[in-house]
């Protein structure tokens, strides 16, 4: 599993980066990691400890370094408010490390969920 925010400011994103192909879908167009997957468990546990949703944790992770940003789709007001609230989540180093470990860098495998 790969989180899209795996590139360095000032460098081009890696080939095959989902955010480059589908910039309108930071959550992977319906392929958000299942709760029972390694990444899904990491996001869910961090979210539960903070009282937020796994999607909010993922969004906070993706936009934690300027100048990166995401514009996730929100069909309802509640979704837009939840997405906006993710900006206030300041993940600590341990949480970032845990997410990085759950979504290791490397070559993307076919059929692997991406958020």
Steps between C-alpha positions, in 0.01 A plus 500: 500500500620846420398841625535759226695756701826305454698759312730784589427870457693633202514163322260351251263238642602140420366335187170328566415725795123477530469865595660587166251284313189587703569823684132539578493182709740495795304207646556273200162497323333246727810298587553636852678233708268255674500512882646148515801590281827613658453856380131505584575387857768768543270776376204372706702471822650848466154635415338331800766638735435851368122478465503558124441284192764292318438716191584811701824340623593404143425851375701656784791273408483591131501876558729520804782674311458824308456556209307174461123515497206283406151577383294195593156459354217580738146434385346608831560787737602257778776358280631846414504594869680175595757556224559858617537383861787274393712813452501546879645152562870526579636147485791433733823334385390160630173514309675608179752217542221249559318609184825495302566144618146390415531648149863431405668684218597306195365366183122501483350158450199447279175492691643647818277763662632855495375791703 
